């Protein structure tokens, strides 16, 4: 049953992604209730996330899934141990999803839209590439020419990278020096002129409060991408943050950086998120969640996304 589903998905998705020159995609998204797993392909590697609950412990579902992946890709036992990475994707809060689970410190490159991106498949729960944001990254690749992008909570900077490849000048903000270095490595890998791009190591909440009056930043960005964590009380952050509680303030702080005709692209992974009514009444808001969820993600609540613009004023 599981192998048949994997074969069906692979036959459908692999040609589509080959045509778009993309090597990272979700092969299986909890399709069968008895097997609540995520299976992601990264070129010739596969990352398997076990999302079974405690009640399923001891049923050896990992072994069944790993065996199905091995048969799908026709891997020997030795090759399977090298090419298939199993992770226990438990519920995470704050920045725990970024904590180390291994120490290989090894990166490989995968193509997205024909451009190389660095990923680490072993050391963290996440790999450095959020698959669900692929449509948004493609949008920036095709629509950011001669524009200026601000990317807040930028992680490994792949949104900024695609915008830069599309002709944008970018500013990327994240409190992690390690992830900013990773982002810069992505830029260098694609031979981009680093003088046109800035990487700021700072808590994005603190940046929003401090930089809004800087002459080169106030009302100066055509595009802003804001994808904050669902929750964080990390000691490195300016204050604790919960996206449902705090998104109104962070959006109002962020639009201070936006040009009058610019667009804020806001996204969150909180499953039951509801946008504040004040934001909906004070701005032009378009819910883009449906069109920004990629073909390989069956979970229609994997993220919520919105385009937010200023309303036109009349004198």
MIZA-183528 format. One record per atom (N, C-alpha, C): residue number from 1; x, y, z; atom name. Coordinates in pm, whole numbers. Layout:
REM residues N
 num     c1     c2     c3 atomo
 NUM      X      Y      Z    CA
...
//
This chain:
REM residues 315
 num     c1     c2     c3 atomo
   1     83   -121      0     N
   1      0      0      0    CA
   1     86    126      0     C
   2    181    135     95     N
   2    266    253    103    CA
   2    357    264    -18     C
   3    419    153    -56     N
   3    507    155   -173    CA
   3    432    197   -298     C
   4    312    148   -315     N
   4    233    185   -432    CA
   4    205    335   -434     C
   5    178    393   -317     N
   5    154    537   -312    CA
   5    282    615   -345     C
   6    395    570   -293     N
   6    521    637   -324    CA
   6    551    630   -474     C
   7    528    515   -533     N
   7    553    500   -677    CA
   7    462    593   -758     C
   8    336    602   -716     N
   8    241    690   -786    CA
   8    284    836   -774     C
   9    321    878   -653     N
   9    363   1017   -632    CA
   9    490   1048   -708     C
  10    585    957   -704     N
  10    713    979   -771    CA
  10    693    992   -923     C
  11    609    907   -978     N
  11    582    912  -1122    CA
  11    517   1044  -1161     C
  12    433   1097  -1074     N
  12    365   1224  -1101    CA
  12    458   1344  -1082     C
  13    534   1345   -972     N
  13    608   1465   -934    CA
  13    746   1477   -998     C
  14    816   1366  -1012     N
  14    955   1374  -1059    CA
  14    967   1442  -1196     C
  15    887   1407  -1296     N
  15    898   1477  -1425    CA
  15    867   1626  -1414     C
  16    771   1661  -1330     N
  16    733   1801  -1313    CA
  16    850   1882  -1257     C
  17    917   1826  -1157     N
  17   1029   1898  -1096    CA
  17   1154   1892  -1183     C
  18   1171   1784  -1257     N
  18   1282   1780  -1352    CA
  18   1268   1891  -1455     C
  19   1147   1911  -1503     N
  19   1122   2015  -1604    CA
  19   1152   2154  -1548     C
  20   1123   2177  -1420     N
  20   1148   2307  -1359    CA
  20   1288   2318  -1300     C
  21   1371   2216  -1322     N
  21   1510   2214  -1273    CA
  21   1514   2235  -1122     C
  22   1431   2158  -1053     N
  22   1422   2163   -907    CA
  22   1443   2023   -851     C
  23   1536   2013   -755     N
  23   1577   1882   -705    CA
  23   1529   1853   -563     C
  24   1456   1944   -501     N
  24   1406   1923   -365    CA
  24   1254   1935   -366     C
  25   1188   1827   -326     N
  25   1041   1829   -324    CA
  25    990   1728   -224     C
  26    863   1744   -187     N
  26    798   1654    -92    CA
  26    733   1539   -169     C
  27    782   1420   -146     N
  27    731   1302   -215    CA
  27    603   1249   -150     C
  28    594   1262    -19     N
  28    483   1201     55    CA
  28    450   1292    172     C
  29    321   1327    184     N
  29    277   1424    285    CA
  29    163   1365    368     C
  30    197   1263    448     N
  30     98   1197    533    CA
  30    -24   1152    452     C
  31      0   1103    332     N
  31   -109   1066    241    CA
  31   -201    960    301     C
  32   -141    862    367     N
  32   -217    749    422    CA
  32   -221    765    575     C
  33   -340    772    635     N
  33   -350    798    779    CA
  33   -268    702    865     C
  34   -255    578    822     N
  34   -180    481    902    CA
  34    -30    509    902     C
  35     15    593    808     N
  35    157    626    799    CA
  35    174    779    798     C
  36    165    842    917     N
  36    177    989    925    CA
  36    324   1034    920     C
  37    380   1025    801     N
  37    519   1061    778    CA
  37    527   1171    671     C
  38    638   1244    672     N
  38    675   1330    562    CA
  38    799   1269    498     C
  39    802   1266    365     N
  39    917   1212    293    CA
  39    959   1314    188     C
  40   1078   1368    204     N
  40   1128   1474    117    CA
  40   1248   1425     38     C
  41   1249   1454    -91     N
  41   1359   1419   -179    CA
  41   1452   1539   -193     C
  42   1581   1516   -176     N
  42   1684   1617   -202    CA
  42   1786   1555   -296     C
  43   1763   1574   -426     N
  43   1847   1514   -528    CA
  43   1846   1362   -512     C
  44   1959   1301   -476     N
  44   1957   1155   -459    CA
  44   1956   1114   -312     C
  45   1916   1206   -223     N
  45   1896   1176    -82    CA
  45   1747   1186    -49     C
  46   1707   1120     58     N
  46   1568   1126    104    CA
  46   1568   1150    255     C
  47   1492   1250    299     N
  47   1474   1277    442    CA
  47   1334   1231    481     C
  48   1328   1143    580     N
  48   1201   1088    629    CA
  48   1175   1145    768     C
  49   1063   1214    785     N
  49   1023   1268    914    CA
  49    914   1179    973     C
  50    943   1121   1086     N
  50    846   1039   1157    CA
  50    760   1129   1245     C
  51    632   1142   1211     N
  51    540   1226   1288    CA
  51    437   1143   1363     C
  52    468   1016   1386     N
  52    376    932   1462    CA
  52    368    981   1605     C
  53    251    963   1665     N
  53    231   1003   1804    CA
  53    273    890   1897     C
  54    270    919   2026     N
  54    314    822   2127    CA
  54    237    691   2117     C
  55    109    701   2081     N
  55     25    581   2076    CA
  55     75    482   1971     C
  56    152    531   1873     N
  56    202    445   1766    CA
  56    337    384   1797     C
  57    399    421   1910     N
  57    532    371   1943    CA
  57    532    218   1948     C
  58    642    161   1902     N
  58    660     17   1908    CA
  58    600    -60   1794     C
  59    542     10   1697     N
  59    478    -60   1584    CA
  59    569    -73   1463     C
  60    694    -28   1476     N
  60    795    -43   1372    CA
  60    754     18   1238     C
  61    678    127   1245     N
  61    640    192   1120    CA
  61    760    253   1049     C
  62    859    295   1124     N
  62    981    346   1062    CA
  62   1040    245    966     C
  63   1045    120   1009     N
  63   1105     14    927    CA
  63   1026     -7    798     C
  64    895      0    809     N
  64    810    -17    690    CA
  64    833     96    591     C
  65    838    219    642     N
  65    857    335    556    CA
  65    995    333    492     C
  66   1098    308    571     N
  66   1233    304    517    CA
  66   1247    196    411     C
  67   1185     83    434     N
  67   1191    -26    335    CA
  67   1121     14    206     C
  68   1009     84    216     N
  68    937    128     97    CA
  68   1020    228     17     C
  69   1085    322     86     N
  69   1170    419     17    CA
  69   1287    348    -52     C
  70   1345    252     17     N
  70   1458    178    -39    CA
  70   1417    104   -165     C
  71   1299     42   -164     N
  71   1252    -30   -282    CA
  71   1217     66   -395     C
  72   1158    180   -361     N
  72   1123    280   -463    CA
  72   1246    323   -541     C
  73   1354    353   -470     N
  73   1475    404   -532    CA
  73   1574    295   -570     C
  74   1535    169   -542     N
  74   1618     53   -576    CA
  74   1758     66   -516     C
  75   1760     90   -385     N
  75   1886    107   -314    CA
  75   1925    -23   -244     C
  76   2054    -50   -242     N
  76   2105   -160   -162    CA
  76   2097   -122    -15     C
  77   2113   -219     74     N
  77   2110   -190    217    CA
  77   2217    -88    254     C
  78   2336   -104    197     N
  78   2446    -11    228    CA
  78   2415    129    176     C
  79   2366    138     54     N
  79   2333    270     -3    CA
  79   2220    336     74     C
  80   2123    256    120     N
  80   2009    312    194    CA
  80   2055    379    323     C
  81   2153    321    390     N
  81   2202    382    515    CA
  81   2268    516    490     C
  82   2320    537    369     N
  82   2385    663    334    CA
  82   2287    766    277     C
  83   2187    717    205     N
  83   2101    807    127    CA
  83   1969    841    195     C
  84   1927    765    296     N
  84   1800    790    363    CA
  84   1828    837    505     C
  85   1775    954    539     N
  85   1796   1013    672    CA
  85   1663   1015    745     C
  86   1656    950    860     N
  86   1533    943    939    CA
  86   1540   1044   1052     C
  87   1433   1122   1069     N
  87   1426   1221   1176    CA
  87   1292   1208   1247     C
  88   1296   1226   1378     N
  88   1174   1227   1458    CA
  88   1128   1371   1468     C
  89   1027   1405   1391     N
  89    981   1544   1388    CA
  89    872   1563   1491     C
  90    915   1590   1614     N
  90    820   1611   1723    CA
  90    776   1756   1724     C
  91    669   1783   1798     N
  91    621   1920   1808    CA
  91    729   2007   1870     C
  92    753   2123   1807     N
  92    858   2213   1853    CA
  92    798   2347   1892     C
  93    862   2414   1986     N
  93    822   2548   2023    CA
  93    940   2641   2004     C
  94    910   2766   1971     N
  94   1017   2864   1956    CA
  94   1116   2823   1851     C
  95   1244   2833   1885     N
  95   1349   2802   1791    CA
  95   1406   2663   1812     C
  96   1336   2577   1886     N
  96   1387   2442   1910    CA
  96   1403   2364   1782     C
  97   1325   2400   1677     N
  97   1336   2328   1551    CA
  97   1472   2348   1487     C
  98   1547   2449   1532     N
  98   1677   2477   1474    CA
  98   1791   2418   1557     C
  99   1761   2346   1666     N
  99   1865   2290   1750    CA
  99   1928   2169   1683     C
 100   2057   2149   1710     N
 100   2132   2042   1645    CA
 100   2085   1904   1692     C
 101   2080   1811   1596     N
 101   2053   1672   1630    CA
 101   2166   1582   1583     C
 102   2262   1639   1509     N
 102   2380   1565   1464    CA
 102   2493   1665   1445     C
 103   2612   1618   1415     N
 103   2728   1707   1403    CA
 103   2810   1678   1277     C
 104   2743   1635   1169     N
 104   2816   1607   1046    CA
 104   2874   1734    984     C
 105   2801   1847   1000     N
 105   2844   1976    944    CA
 105   2876   1961    795     C
 106   2785   1897    725     N
 106   2805   1869    583    CA
 106   2691   1929    503     C
 107   2725   1996    395     N
 107   2624   2054    307    CA
 107   2631   1988    169     C
 108   2516   1978    105     N
 108   2510   1942    -36    CA
 108   2435   2053   -108     C
 109   2446   2057   -239     N
 109   2371   2155   -317    CA
 109   2257   2085   -390     C
 110   2144   2150   -392     N
 110   2031   2106   -473    CA
 110   1986   2223   -559     C
 111   1928   2193   -672     N
 111   1880   2299   -760    CA
 111   1737   2338   -724     C
 112   1709   2468   -730     N
 112   1572   2517   -728    CA
 112   1559   2617   -841     C
 113   1470   2589   -934     N
 113   1455   2671  -1054    CA
 113   1586   2684  -1130     C
 114   1669   2580  -1121     N
 114   1796   2580  -1193    CA
 114   1912   2643  -1120     C
 115   1889   2695   -999     N
 115   1994   2762   -923    CA
 115   2033   2678   -801     C
 116   2162   2668   -770     N
 116   2205   2585   -658    CA
 116   2179   2651   -523     C
 117   2138   2568   -427     N
 117   2110   2611   -290    CA
 117   2175   2509   -196     C
 118   2236   2558    -89     N
 118   2300   2471      8    CA
 118   2198   2419    110     C
 119   2202   2289    136     N
 119   2118   2230    240    CA
 119   2204   2139    328     C
 120   2161   2124    452     N
 120   2223   2031    547    CA
 120   2114   1934    589     C
 121   2126   1810    549     N
 121   2021   1712    570    CA
 121   2032   1638    702     C
 122   2140   1660    776     N
 122   2170   1574    889    CA
 122   2164   1642   1025     C
 123   2206   1766   1035     N
 123   2236   1823   1167    CA
 123   2118   1886   1238     C
 124   2011   1918   1165     N
 124   1896   1987   1225    CA
 124   1767   1919   1176     C
 125   1658   1945   1247     N
 125   1530   1895   1198    CA
 125   1497   1953   1062     C
 126   1522   2084   1044     N
 126   1502   2147    914    CA
 126   1634   2152    840     C
 127   1626   2164    709     N
 127   1742   2143    623    CA
 127   1806   2271    571     C
 128   1744   2386    597     N
 128   1790   2512    539    CA
 128   1707   2555    420     C
 129   1606   2476    385     N
 129   1521   2507    271    CA
 129   1378   2467    305     C
 130   1291   2566    324     N
 130   1150   2538    354    CA
 130   1078   2509    223     C
 131   1039   2386    201     N
 131    980   2346     73    CA
 131    848   2416     47     C
 132    773   2448    151     N
 132    641   2508    129    CA
 132    648   2651     77     C
 133    764   2716     87     N
 133    777   2853     38    CA
 133    832   2860   -104     C
 134    842   2747   -170     N
 134    897   2746   -305    CA
 134    818   2836   -402     C
 135    683   2832   -404     N
 135    610   2922   -495    CA
 135    637   3070   -467     C
 136    651   3108   -340     N
 136    681   3247   -309    CA
 136    820   3285   -359     C
 137    915   3193   -341     N
 137   1051   3222   -390    CA
 137   1051   3238   -542     C
 138    973   3154   -611     N
 138    965   3165   -756    CA
 138    901   3299   -797     C
 139    802   3342   -721     N
 139    740   3471   -748    CA
 139    842   3584   -739     C
 140    925   3581   -636     N
 140   1027   3685   -623    CA
 140   1131   3676   -734     C
 141   1167   3555   -773     N
 141   1261   3537   -883    CA
 141   1211   3606  -1009     C
 142   1080   3599  -1033     N
 142   1024   3651  -1157    CA
 142    971   3795  -1147     C
 143    960   3849  -1024     N
 143    893   3979  -1010    CA
 143    970   4081   -927     C
 144   1099   4058   -904     N
 144   1175   4148   -816    CA
 144   1277   4233   -890     C
 145   1276   4233  -1021     N
 145   1376   4307  -1097    CA
 145   1374   4455  -1063     C
 146   1491   4508  -1031     N
 146   1511   4649   -999    CA
 146   1432   4693   -876     C
 147   1397   4597   -790     N
 147   1326   4629   -668    CA
 147   1417   4607   -547     C
 148   1373   4656   -433     N
 148   1449   4641   -310    CA
 148   1369   4555   -214     C
 149   1431   4449   -164     N
 149   1364   4353    -77    CA
 149   1421   4358     63     C
 150   1334   4356    163     N
 150   1371   4336    303    CA
 150   1317   4200    345     C
 151   1405   4114    393     N
 151   1368   3978    434    CA
 151   1395   3965    584     C
 152   1287   3959    663     N
 152   1298   3953    809    CA
 152   1287   3808    856     C
 153   1363   3774    962     N
 153   1372   3634   1007    CA
 153   1415   3549    886     C
 154   1524   3586    823     N
 154   1555   3537    688    CA
 154   1605   3394    685     C
 155   1645   3335    801     N
 155   1694   3197    806    CA
 155   1815   3186    713     C
 156   1817   3096    617     N
 156   1934   3078    530    CA
 156   1926   3163    404     C
 157   1830   3254    398     N
 157   1829   3358    296    CA
 157   1787   3316    157     C
 158   1713   3205    142     N
 158   1682   3159      7    CA
 158   1577   3248    -59     C
 159   1487   3308     18     N
 159   1395   3407    -38    CA
 159   1475   3525    -94     C
 160   1570   3573    -16     N
 160   1655   3683    -64    CA
 160   1734   3641   -187     C
 161   1784   3519   -187     N
 161   1862   3468   -299    CA
 161   1782   3472   -428     C
 162   1658   3420   -425     N
 162   1578   3417   -547    CA
 162   1543   3558   -594     C
 163   1516   3647   -498     N
 163   1489   3786   -537    CA
 163   1613   3848   -600     C
 164   1730   3822   -543     N
 164   1854   3875   -597    CA
 164   1883   3820   -736     C
 165   1858   3691   -756     N
 165   1876   3632   -888    CA
 165   1779   3692   -989     C
 166   1666   3741   -938     N
 166   1569   3808  -1025    CA
 166   1599   3955  -1048     C
 167   1706   4006   -988     N
 167   1747   4144  -1013    CA
 167   1721   4242   -901     C
 168   1690   4193   -779     N
 168   1662   4281   -666    CA
 168   1790   4311   -587     C
 169   1786   4422   -517     N
 169   1883   4449   -411    CA
 169   1817   4406   -280     C
 170   1891   4341   -192     N
 170   1828   4279    -76    CA
 170   1895   4317     55     C
 171   1813   4315    161     N
 171   1860   4326    299    CA
 171   1799   4209    375     C
 172   1884   4128    437     N
 172   1840   4008    507    CA
 172   1875   4019    654     C
 173   1777   3994    741     N
 173   1795   4013    884    CA
 173   1766   3883    957     C
 174   1858   3840   1041     N
 174   1838   3724   1127    CA
 174   1933   3735   1245     C
 175   1891   3684   1361     N
 175   1977   3695   1479    CA
 175   2087   3590   1483     C
 176   2083   3493   1393     N
 176   2181   3386   1391    CA
 176   2293   3417   1294     C
 177   2415   3435   1346     N
 177   2529   3455   1259    CA
 177   2556   3335   1172     C
 178   2528   3216   1226     N
 178   2550   3093   1150    CA
 178   2460   3088   1027     C
 179   2333   3123   1044     N
 179   2243   3119    930    CA
 179   2271   3232    831     C
 180   2315   3346    881     N
 180   2352   3454    788    CA
 180   2474   3416    705     C
 181   2570   3347    767     N
 181   2685   3297    691    CA
 181   2639   3198    584     C
 182   2546   3112    622     N
 182   2486   3016    527    CA
 182   2420   3092    413     C
 183   2346   3198    444     N
 183   2281   3279    342    CA
 183   2384   3341    248     C
 184   2491   3396    303     N
 184   2595   3455    220    CA
 184   2663   3350    133     C
 185   2680   3231    186     N
 185   2736   3122    105    CA
 185   2644   3088    -12     C
 186   2512   3093     10     N
 186   2418   3072   -100    CA
 186   2435   3178   -209     C
 187   2455   3303   -168     N
 187   2475   3411   -264    CA
 187   2605   3390   -342     C
 188   2712   3357   -271     N
 188   2842   3338   -338    CA
 188   2837   3218   -432     C
 189   2766   3115   -391     N
 189   2752   2997   -475    CA
 189   2692   3031   -611     C
 190   2608   3135   -613     N
 190   2542   3179   -736    CA
 190   2609   3300   -800     C
 191   2731   3329   -753     N
 191   2815   3435   -814    CA
 191   2746   3571   -816     C
 192   2675   3602   -709     N
 192   2609   3732   -699    CA
 192   2706   3837   -646     C
 193   2686   3960   -688     N
 193   2768   4072   -641    CA
 193   2726   4107   -498     C
 194   2812   4077   -402     N
 194   2775   4095   -262    CA
 194   2760   4242   -224     C
 195   2813   4333   -303     N
 195   2802   4476   -272    CA
 195   2658   4526   -284     C
 196   2572   4451   -353     N
 196   2433   4493   -371    CA
 196   2340   4434   -265     C
 197   2399   4363   -167     N
 197   2316   4292    -70    CA
 197   2377   4307     68     C
 198   2288   4320    167     N
 198   2334   4338    304    CA
 198   2274   4230    393     C
 199   2355   4185    489     N
 199   2313   4081    583    CA
 199   2334   4135    724     C
 200   2225   4144    800     N
 200   2228   4209    931    CA
 200   2200   4105   1039     C
 201   2299   4087   1128     N
 201   2284   3992   1237    CA
 201   2221   4063   1356     C
 202   2091   4048   1369     N
 202   2017   4115   1476    CA
 202   1880   4051   1492     C
 203   1830   4050   1614     N
 203   1692   4010   1638    CA
 203   1602   4099   1553     C
 204   1518   4038   1469     N
 204   1435   4116   1379    CA
 204   1342   4211   1453     C
 205   1296   4173   1572     N
 205   1209   4262   1650    CA
 205   1283   4388   1691     C
 206   1407   4371   1732     N
 206   1489   4486   1769    CA
 206   1521   4571   1645     C
 207   1550   4505   1534     N
 207   1576   4577   1409    CA
 207   1457   4664   1371     C
 208   1337   4610   1382     N
 208   1218   4686   1344    CA
 208   1202   4812   1428     C
 209   1238   4805   1556     N
 209   1226   4921   1642    CA
 209   1336   5023   1618     C
 210   1456   4976   1584     N
 210   1571   5065   1575    CA
 210   1592   5123   1436     C
 211   1561   5046   1332     N
 211   1600   5085   1197    CA
 211   1491   5160   1121     C
 212   1372   5173   1178     N
 212   1260   5231   1104    CA
 212   1283   5378   1070     C
 213   1372   5445   1143     N
 213   1400   5586   1115    CA
 213   1531   5607   1040     C
 214   1601   5500   1009     N
 214   1724   5515    931    CA
 214   1687   5569    792     C
 215   1756   5674    744     N
 215   1718   5736    615    CA
 215   1714   5638    499     C
 216   1802   5539    500     N
 216   1808   5446    388    CA
 216   1710   5330    403     C
 217   1634   5328    513     N
 217   1543   5216    538    CA
 217   1398   5259    552     C
 218   1373   5377    605     N
 218   1236   5425    624    CA
 218   1166   5440    490     C
 219   1054   5372    472     N
 219    971   5379    351    CA
 219   1055   5361    224     C
 220   1145   5262    225     N
 220   1239   5250    113    CA
 220   1240   5113     46     C
 221   1150   5021     88     N
 221   1151   4887     30    CA
 221   1026   4863    -54     C
 222   1047   4809   -173     N
 222    935   4773   -261    CA
 222    865   4646   -214     C
 223    944   4553   -160     N
 223    896   4421   -119    CA
 223    951   4390     19     C
 224    865   4341    107     N
 224    911   4291    237    CA
 224    853   4152    256     C
 225    939   4059    295     N
 225    894   3924    328    CA
 225    908   3906    479     C
 226    796   3879    544     N
 226    791   3866    689    CA
 226    735   3728    724     C
 227    821   3641    773     N
 227    782   3504    809    CA
 227    835   3474    948     C
 228    770   3527   1052     N
 228    822   3512   1188    CA
 228    797   3372   1243     C
 229    869   3336   1349     N
 229    840   3208   1415    CA
 229    701   3210   1477     C
 230    643   3094   1491     N
 230    513   3086   1557    CA
 230    524   3130   1703     C
 231    632   3088   1767     N
 231    655   3125   1907    CA
 231    804   3125   1934     C
 232    850   3219   2017     N
 232    989   3215   2062    CA
 232   1003   3290   2193     C
 233   1078   3229   2284     N
 233   1122   3299   2405    CA
 233   1273   3283   2419     C
 234   1340   3275   2302     N
 234   1485   3260   2302    CA
 234   1551   3378   2371     C
 235   1657   3352   2447     N
 235   1726   3457   2519    CA
 235   1792   3557   2424     C
 236   1814   3516   2297     N
 236   1875   3608   2201    CA
 236   1775   3708   2146     C
 237   1645   3681   2163     N
 237   1545   3772   2108    CA
 237   1518   3888   2202     C
 238   1479   3999   2143     N
 238   1453   4122   2215    CA
 238   1342   4103   2318     C
 239   1244   4024   2285     N
 239   1135   3992   2376    CA
 239   1074   3860   2331     C
 240    989   3800   2416     N
 240    923   3679   2373    CA
 240    821   3714   2266     C
 241    786   3617   2184     N
 241    702   3644   2067    CA
 241    606   3528   2045     C
 242    480   3560   2017     N
 242    380   3462   1977    CA
 242    303   3523   1862     C
 243    299   3455   1750     N
 243    254   3519   1627    CA
 243    108   3560   1633     C
 244     21   3480   1694     N
 244   -120   3518   1702    CA
 244   -137   3644   1786     C
 245    -66   3650   1897     N
 245    -77   3764   1988    CA
 245    -10   3889   1932     C
 246    103   3874   1864     N
 246    190   3988   1834    CA
 246    194   4028   1687     C
 247    119   3960   1600     N
 247    138   3990   1459    CA
 247     88   4129   1421     C
 248    -14   4182   1490     N
 248    -61   4317   1456    CA
 248     50   4418   1476     C
 249    118   4411   1588     N
 249    226   4505   1616    CA
 249    342   4489   1519     C
 250    381   4364   1492     N
 250    496   4345   1405    CA
 250    464   4388   1262     C
 251    341   4369   1218     N
 251    303   4416   1085    CA
 251    305   4568   1080     C
 252    251   4632   1181     N
 252    251   4779   1184    CA
 252    393   4834   1191     C
 253    481   4765   1262     N
 253    622   4807   1265    CA
 253    689   4786   1130     C
 254    652   4679   1062     N
 254    717   4646    936    CA
 254    677   4739    823     C
 255    552   4781    817     N
 255    508   4865    705    CA
 255    573   5003    708     C
 256    638   5040    819     N
 256    713   5165    823    CA
 256    830   5163    726     C
 257    873   5044    688     N
 257    985   5029    595    CA
 257    938   5022    449     C
 258    808   5018    428     N
 258    752   4992    296    CA
 258    729   5123    220     C
 259    761   5122     91     N
 259    727   5235      5    CA
 259    575   5248     -4     C
 260    524   5365    -35     N
 260    378   5383    -42    CA
 260    308   5285   -137     C
 261    377   5246   -243     N
 261    318   5151   -339    CA
 261    378   5011   -326     C
 262    443   4984   -214     N
 262    508   4855   -194    CA
 262    412   4750   -139     C
 263    464   4627   -124     N
 263    383   4515    -77    CA
 263    457   4439     32     C
 264    385   4413    141     N
 264    435   4325    247    CA
 264    376   4187    225     C
 265    464   4087    218     N
 265    423   3947    207    CA
 265    443   3884    344     C
 266    331   3857    411     N
 266    334   3804    547    CA
 266    295   3657    544     C
 267    371   3574    615     N
 267    343   3430    618    CA
 267    363   3377    759     C
 268    284   3277    794     N
 268    299   3212    923    CA
 268    263   3064    910     C
 269    330   2981    988     N
 269    301   2838    988    CA
 269    205   2797   1099     C
 270    151   2894   1173     N
 270     54   2859   1276    CA
 270    -75   2810   1210     C
 271   -115   2689   1241     N
 271   -221   2623   1166    CA
 271   -357   2693   1181     C
 272   -389   2743   1300     N
 272   -519   2805   1324    CA
 272   -510   2957   1326     C
 273   -416   3011   1252     N
 273   -394   3156   1252    CA
 273   -513   3231   1191     C
 274   -545   3344   1253     N
 274   -646   3436   1199    CA
 274   -591   3577   1202     C
 275   -592   3642   1089     N
 275   -538   3777   1079    CA
 275   -623   3876   1157     C
 276   -556   3967   1225     N
 276   -625   4066   1308    CA
 276   -720   4151   1223     C
 277   -838   4177   1275     N
 277   -940   4252   1200    CA
 277   -896   4394   1170     C
 278   -816   4453   1258     N
 278   -768   4590   1235    CA
 278   -679   4596   1112     C
 279   -594   4498   1095     N
 279   -508   4493    977    CA
 279   -594   4482    851     C
 280   -696   4399    858     N
 280   -783   4381    741    CA
 280   -861   4508    707     C
 281   -893   4588    806     N
 281   -970   4709    780    CA
 281   -882   4828    740     C
 282   -759   4833    790     N
 282   -672   4948    766    CA
 282   -586   4935    642     C
 283   -576   4814    586     N
 283   -491   4792    469    CA
 283   -568   4712    364     C
 284   -517   4716    242     N
 284   -564   4622    142    CA
 284   -497   4488    171     C
 285   -576   4386    196     N
 285   -524   4255    232    CA
 285   -579   4150    136     C
 286   -490   4068     84     N
 286   -529   3957     -3    CA
 286   -474   3828     55     C
 287   -562   3733     83     N
 287   -520   3603    134    CA
 287   -467   3520     16     C
 288   -339   3488     21     N
 288   -275   3416    -90    CA
 288   -236   3274    -51     C
 289   -291   3225     58     N
 289   -249   3094    110    CA
 289   -264   2983      6     C
 290   -379   2979    -60     N
 290   -406   2870   -153    CA
 290   -306   2868   -268     C
 291   -277   2984   -323     N
 291   -189   2987   -441    CA
 291    -41   2975   -406     C
 292     -6   2990   -277     N
 292    135   2981   -240    CA
 292    173   2846   -180     C
 293     78   2753   -174     N
 293    109   2618   -126    CA
 293    144   2533   -248     C
 294    262   2470   -248     N
 294    310   2403   -369    CA
 294    237   2273   -398     C
 295    255   2225   -519     N
 295    185   2106   -569    CA
 295    218   1982   -487     C
 296    336   1978   -424     N
 296    378   1858   -353    CA
 296    340   1859   -206     C
 297    275   1964   -158     N
 297    229   1971    -18    CA
 297     78   1953    -15     C
 298     31   1841     41     N
 298   -112   1817     52    CA
 298   -175   1894    167     C
 299    -94   1927    265     N
 299   -142   1996    385    CA
 299   -174   2141    351     C
 300   -302   2172    342     N
 300   -344   2307    303    CA
 300   -332   2409    416     C
 301   -290   2364    534     N
 301   -267   2456    644    CA
 301   -119   2462    681     C
 302    -34   2420    589     N
 302    109   2423    618    CA
 302    159   2565    640     C
 303     92   2661    574     N
 303    115   2801    607    CA
 303     -5   2885    565     C
 304    -13   3004    623     N
 304   -109   3106    582    CA
 304    -29   3224    531     C
 305    -67   3279    416     N
 305      9   3390    359    CA
 305    -84   3500    311     C
 306    -34   3623    319     N
 306   -114   3740    285    CA
 306    -28   3844    214     C
 307    -88   3912    118     N
 307    -29   4033     61    CA
 307    -96   4152    129     C
 308    -16   4245    180     N
 308    -67   4359    255    CA
 308    -12   4487    191     C
 309   -103   4578    156     N
 309    -65   4705     91    CA
 309   -136   4821    160     C
 310    -80   4938    143     N
 310   -146   5059    192    CA
 310   -271   5089    108     C
 311   -373   5141    174     N
 311   -487   5193    100    CA
 311   -452   5328     42     C
 312   -506   5356    -76     N
 312   -483   5484   -140    CA
 312   -558   5592    -64     C
 313   -492   5704    -43     N
 313   -557   5817     23    CA
 313   -593   5923    -77     C
 314   -702   5991    -53     N
 314   -744   6099   -143    CA
 314   -734   6231    -69     C
 315   -701   6336   -139     N
 315   -690   6469    -78    CA
 315   -797   6561   -131     C
//
